[in-house]
């Protein structure tokens, strides 16, 4: 009997290989975080809010450019502010929380996959989750989506394990006999994990932290006619965690800012979900179909087989059924929303990764090699198409807004995917399925980083970076900074100065209605303020510069670019 089958665990050599694999993944995961520059607008916004928390010392009321900003709860702001306090203001500290949540999600995926389907399937599940483009990409950018994904993964993983089977029973040994028995976590510990996950998800992005676990649990109980989950999940523990962990901030911010509760819960949740009129994010109901297809690259070719196998076995494998319900609920719920962003379906990726890992563990190496070979061919054709589009005179005009560096990086990204998939197919033909899957995953991870670098090389991103570099050396010499009729959201973070908005409202509308003196409504009003200011700097468009000249505003140009310029009032 092998050591795995006897319950002793992996051999020392296997443990060393596993430790080295996790170390290599961690290096690939975290080392590139400082490049590229923060991307406008989201990364600038979610770096600047915690920076202002650190500067002001107010960790209760989130502010952006000094204006109350209540669109999202504060968990990521707090985490990033702590990173800033400890390690300083950098792009990598702004991205650290999403990256850390993404990596912890991989560890949780391994633990759950090992319990459900065996150790081999757990390895495949981690490979899928780490390399799926939507997951890998959002783990490297400073948005709130990965924090929500991980905290929901905590809660949903607890539910999956609660319905998996009697404690201590081996997990699917018929499907994965080499895995050996895996001791199940105690239901009490799982109820605690569920409770903490729900509370932290609420602090990450609001009511969705309650809606997803609650909705999936209800669907499970109705589908399987099994109300026992209500007792084993101990929802009163989740209520207690919400009261202890999440409620204090909501109560305190409401006391300090009357009107917060109505704006946050009614406007930002119900009106955003049910109305497209005010948010400019309407997409058709099928919007998430292509998002999922692209987001699951390089594993999308296995999705039909995975779903078919999961549906067939869900009757006897209730945990598999709950994984299906988890993924389907997230997909369908946000498809009904009148306000959609591609990132919204990220919380379904851990469930899809576990199901895909289950399929990969059962798939023969030659069959996996065929899938990866097809992917390599498709990616190679995409490289050829990209070269034609960027270099053939008749089509080059289609990408005239891109720089040569960004074109090269985007094309190179596709080439990296093709190379990784081709190498994976090579290893699979030699019977090394795990190594083949890891090779394809490496290609996808390199593609993700190359795409991010390519986005930073687009002309408008280069212009914004050059502007911040030019202004950072002397901006502290001026008492006031103004952003006129436009707002580059990365500037305040890199300049370490808030910017008074002129003629710009957008997501600041609620805060400016509460504190109108923090902004300037029109160019005419700004001209009067500018004339009285003896030490000011403004970033504006060329057309606004000409209008201000006609209004008699004295300005000295210190920087000019095709889309904007910077002037000072001395």
N, C-alpha and C positions, 0 to 999 in steps of 0.2 A: 504494500500500500504506500502511495506517495505521501510526502509530508503534507501536501495540500489536502489530500483526501482524508488524512487522519486528523485534520484540524490543527496541526502544528503551525501551519502558515508557510509562506514562501521560504525557499532556501536562502542562506545569507547572500549568495551571488545574485539571486533574483531581487532581493531587497536592495542591494547596491545599485543594480541596474535601474530599478524603479526610482530610487532616490536621485540618481543622476538624470533620469528622464525628467523628473519634476524640477530639478535645478535648471536644466537646459530650458525648459518651458518658461520658468520664472525669469530667466535672463532675457529670453526673446520677448517676453510679455512686458517687462518693466524698463529695460534699458533704453528703448527708443522714445520714451515718453516726453523727452524735452524737445523733440523735433516733430513736426515743424512748429513755427510760430502759432499762437492761438488763432483759431479760425473764427472769422466774423460771420454771424453775430453771436451765436449761442455760447461759444467758448469764452468770448470776451465778457458776456453777461454773467456767466456762472463762475468766472474768476473774480470779477470786480465786486460782486455782492459780498463774498467772504472777506475780501481785502478791506472793504469799508467797515465790516464788523470789527476787524482787528484794529483799524485806525480809530474808530469811534468808541469802541468798548461796549457797544450796544449789540448784544447777541439775541435780542428778542425781536426787534423790528427790522426785517430785512430792508435794505435801501440800495438803490442803484442810481448812481450819480446824485446821491443825497435825497432821492425821492422814494417814498414808501413803495415797496414792491412786494405785493402779496399774492402773486400768481401761484407760487409753490411753497410748500412747507420747508423747514430749515435744515433737515438732517445733513444734506450734502454741504450746505453753506457752513455748518458747524465743523464738519470733517475737514473741509478745505481750509477753514480759518485756523484750525489746529495745525494742519500741515504748514501753513504760512508762518505761524508762530514758531514752529520747531525748526523748519528748514529754509524759510525765506520765500520770497515771491519769485516763482519760476513757472514756466509752462508745465514742468513735470509735477510740481506740487499741486497745481490746479487740476491736473489729470489723475492724480494719485488715487483719489477715492473711487472713481469709476473703474480704474485698472485693478485696484485691490478687490472691489466687489466682484469684478469679472473673474479674477483668479480664485477667490473663495468659492464662487459658483462652480468652478471646475472641480475643486476638492469635494464639494457637496455632491456634485454629479457622480463622481467616482464612488463615494460612499453609498449612495442610493442605488446606483447601477449594480454594484457588487452584491448588495442585499437582494435586489430583485432578480437579476439575471445571471449572476456569476462574475468572476473576476475578469474574464476575457471580454465580456460585453461591457464591463465598466471601463476598461481601457479604450475600447472603441467609442464609447459614449463621450469620454473626455476629449478624444481626438476630434469628434464631430463638433462638440460644443465650442472647443477652442478655435476651430478654423472656419466655422460657418461665417460667411462674410458679414452678416448683420451683427452677430455677437462680437466677432473679433474687431470690427470697426468701431462699434460703440463702446468697447472697453478702452479705446485709445483717445476718446474725445471727451471733453468736460461738459457733458450734459447730464440730466437727472435720470435718464432712462436705465442705465446699468444699475444704479443704486436701487431703483424700484424693482428691477428684474431679480436681483439677488435676494432682497428682503421677501419678495413674493415666492422665490424659490425655496427659501427657508420654510415658509408656511405651507406651501404646496407639497414639499418633500415630506413634511410631517404627516400630512393627510394621506399621501401615497403609502407610506410605511405603516400607517395605522390600519389601512384596509388590506395590507399585503397578506396577512395570515397570522396564525397563532405565534406568539413570541417564542423564539428559540428554534422554530422549524426551519430546516434548510430551505434556501431560496431557489426554487425551480431547478432542482438537481437533474431532472430529466433533460432539461434544455442545456445545462452547463455542468456536467458531472465533475469536470476538473476543478470547479470552484471550491468544493468542500462546503461544509456547514458554516454558516455565518450567523452569529448570534444577533438576534433582533434587538433593537433598542427597546427599553421599557416604555409602555404606553404613556406613563407619567412624563418621561423625558420628552416624548414626541409631542404631547399636549403643551409642554412648556415651550418647545421649539416653535410650534404653531402660534402660540400666543405672542412670543417675542417677534416672530416674523410679521404678523399682522400689525402690531404696534409700530414697528420700524417702517413698514411699507406705508402706513398712514403718515408717518413723519417724512417719508420720502416724496410722496406725490399726492397724498390726500385720500379720498374715499375709495379709490380704486384698490387700495390695500385691504379693504374690507369686502368690496364687491366681488373680487375674483375668488378668494378662498370660500366666501359664503355661497356664491353662486355655484361653484363647482361642487362643493359638498352637498348642496341641495339637489343638484342634478344627479349626483351619484346615488343619493338615498332614494330618489324617485325612480331612477333607471333600474337599480338592483333591489328595490323594495326592501331596503335595509336601513332601519332607523338607528341601528346600534352605533353608527359613526357619531351620532350626536352625543352619545354618552362617552365614548372613548376619546373624542376630540376635546371634551370639556370646554365648550365655548365660553363658559363663565370665566375661565382662565384668560381667554383672549380679551374679554371685557375688562377684567382686572388689569391686564397689561396695557390696554388702551388708556385706562384711567391713570395708571402709574407712570407710563412712559410718554404717551402722546398728549394726553389732555392738559398737563400743566402748561405747555407752550401755547396751546390754543386758547386756554383761559387767560393767560397773562397777556398775550398779544391782543386779545379782544378788549381787555380792560384798558390797555394803553392806547388802543386805536379803535374807537367806536366806529362801527360800520364794517369792520374786518369780516365778521362772520357772514354777513349777507353777501359781500363781494366774493369771498373765497368759496363758500358752499353753494350759493345760488348762481352767481354769475359764472365763476370759473369751473363749476362742475355741471350743473343741470343745463344752464343756457348754452354752454360750450358744446355739450353733448347733443342737445336737441335743436340748436339753431345754427345755421351757417351764415347768417346775415352780418354778424359783427366780427367774425374771426378770419375770414378770407382763407379758410383751409378746407373748403368743401371738395370732396372727391367722390366719384361714383362708388356704389357698393362693392364692385369688384376690384377696387384699388389695391387691396392687400394681396391679391393673387400674384401679380408680377413681383411685388415686394418680397413675398415669401419665396418665390422661385429664385430670385437673385440672392436673397438673404441666406438660402441654404446651399449655395455653391460652396464647396465642390461635391455636395452629397445629394443634390436635387434629383439626379437620375434614379436614386434608390427610394424616393418618396412614395411612388405608387405601390411598390412591393411592400414597403414598411407599413403603410396604412392598411393594405389588404390583410397582411398577417396579423396586425394588431386588432383589427375588427373581428377577425375569425376567432382569435383566442381570448378576446375580452370577456366572454361569458365565464370562462373558468379562471382567468387571471384578472382578478378584480383590480389589482394595482395597474395593470395595463389599461383596463377600461378607464380608470381615473386619469391616467396620463392622457388618453385620448380626449376625455372631457375637458381637462385642463387646457390642452392646446386649442380645441374647438371653441371653448368658451371665450378665450382671449380673442381669437380670430373673428368670431361672429359678433361679439360685443362691440368691438371697435369698428367693424364693418357697418354697423348700424349708426355709428356716431356721425353727426353732420360736420364734425371738425376732425380731420384726419392728418396725421403725419406718419411717414414711413416707419418711424421708430416705435410707434405705439404697440406693435405686435411682438416686440422683443421678449416680453415675459413668457411667450409660448416656446421659446427656443430651448430651455432646459428640458421640457417634456419631449419635444421633437428629438432632441439629442439622445435621450434615453431610449426612445423607440427605434431610432436609427441604429444606435449601438447594439441593440438586441438583434436587429436584422443582420448587421455586419458580422456579428459573432457567429451567426448560423450560415452565413454565405461562404461558399467555397472560394479559395484564393483565385482560381481562374475566373470565376464569375465577377469577383470584385475587380480583377485586372481588366476585364472587358469594359466595365463601367468607367474605370479610370482612363483606359485607352480612348474611349469615346470622348471623355471630357478633354483629354489632351489634344485630340484632333480638333474639337470645337474651339478650344482656346487658341490653337495655332492658326486656324482660319480667321479668328477674330484679330490676331496679330497682323495677318496679311491684309485684312480689311482696313485696319487702323493705319497701316503704312500707305495703302492706296489713298485713303481719304486725306491724309495729311500731306502727301507729296504729289498727288496728281493734280495738275492745275485746275481741272474742272470741278474738283471736289474740295480742294484746299480752302476755298472760301467758306465752306461750312464750319470750319474751326478757326476762322480768322481771329476770333476773340481770345484764342489760347496762345501761350508762349511756346517757343520751340522746346524749352525745358519741360514744361508740363506735358506736351505731346509725347516727348521721349519717355517720360516717367509712366504715363498711362499705357503706352504701348509696351514698355518694359514690364509693367505689372501683369499684363496678359501673358507675356512670354514666361514670366516666373511661374504663373499658374500652369501653363502648358508643360514647362519643364518638371514641376513637382508632380503633376498627374502622370506624365510619361515615366518618370522614375518610379512612381508608385506602381504603375502597371508592370514595369520590369520586375520589381520585387515580387509582385503577386504571381507572375508566371513562374517564379521559382519557389512558390509555396510560402512566401513570407508575407502573409496578409496584413499583420499588424505593422510591419515595417513599411509596406506599401501604402497603407492608410496614413501613417505618420508622414511619409514623403509628400503625399498629396496635400496634407494639412500644412506642412511647411511652406509649400508653394502658395497656398491661400493666405497664410499669415504674411508672407513677403509681399504678396499682391496688395494686401490691406495697407501696409506701411507705405508702399510705393504710391498708391492712390492718394493717401494723405499728403505725401510730399509733393505730388503733382498738383493737388488743390492749392498748396501754398505757393506754387510757382505760376499760378494764373495771374494775368496782369493786374487785376484789381487787388488781389492779395499782396502782390509785390509792392504796389503803390501804397497800400496801407502800412506795410512794414517799413518802407522807406520813410513815410511820414513820421511814424513813431520814433524812428531812429534820429531823424533830423531834429525833432522837437524836444527829445528827452534831455538833451544837453543843457538847455537854457529855459525850459518851461517853468522851473521853480522860481525864476526871477520875476514872474508876473503874478499878480494877485488873483486874477480871474481868467478862466479859460471858457470859451464859448464854442458850441457846436451849432452851426447855423443851417437850418433847413435839411440837415442830414445828420447821421449819427453813426460813426464807426465805433462799434461797441468794444473793440479791443484797445482803443486808445487810452481810456482812463486807467486800465490796469497797467499798461506799459509806461504811461507817463506818471502813474501814481498820483493822479489828480482827478477830481471829479470835474465834470463839464456841464456848464449851464446850457440847457437846451433852448434853442431859439426856433420857433415855428415848427416844432416837432413834438408829437404827442405819442402816437402808437400805443404801446403797452404801458406807457406812463400816464395814460388818461386819468385813471382812478386816483393815482397819487397826486397829480397836478390839480385835480379838482379839489382835493383835500388841502393841498398846500400850494396854491397858485403862484405864490411869490418865488417858488423854486424854478420857474421857467419863464420864458418870454414868448408871448403869443405871436407877435408879428415883427417883420423887418423894420417897420416904422418905429415901434417901441424900442427895438434893439438899437437903432441909430441914436435915439435919445440917451439910452443908457451908456452906449459906447462913447458918446461925446463927453459924458461926465466922468468916465473912468480914466484914471491916469496911468494904469498899469494893467493891460489886458492883452490876451491873445485869442484869436478866433480862427476856426477852421471852417471854410465855406466854399461854395461852388463859384465858378467864374461868373455866372449870371448874377448871383447875389452880390458879388464884389462890385459889379457894374452898377447895380441898383443902389448899393450903399454909397458909392461915389456920387451918384445923382442926388442922394439925400444929404450930401455934404459931410459924410463921416470921414475923418482923417485916418488913413491906413498906410502902413508900411509893409510891403510884401517881403516875407522872409523865406518862403518856400512855395514853389509852384509845381503842379503836376497836371496831366491832361484832364483829370476829373475834379480836382479841388486845389485850393491853395491855402496857405496860412498867412495871416497878417497880424501885426501888433499895433497897439495904441500906447505910445510912450509919453 
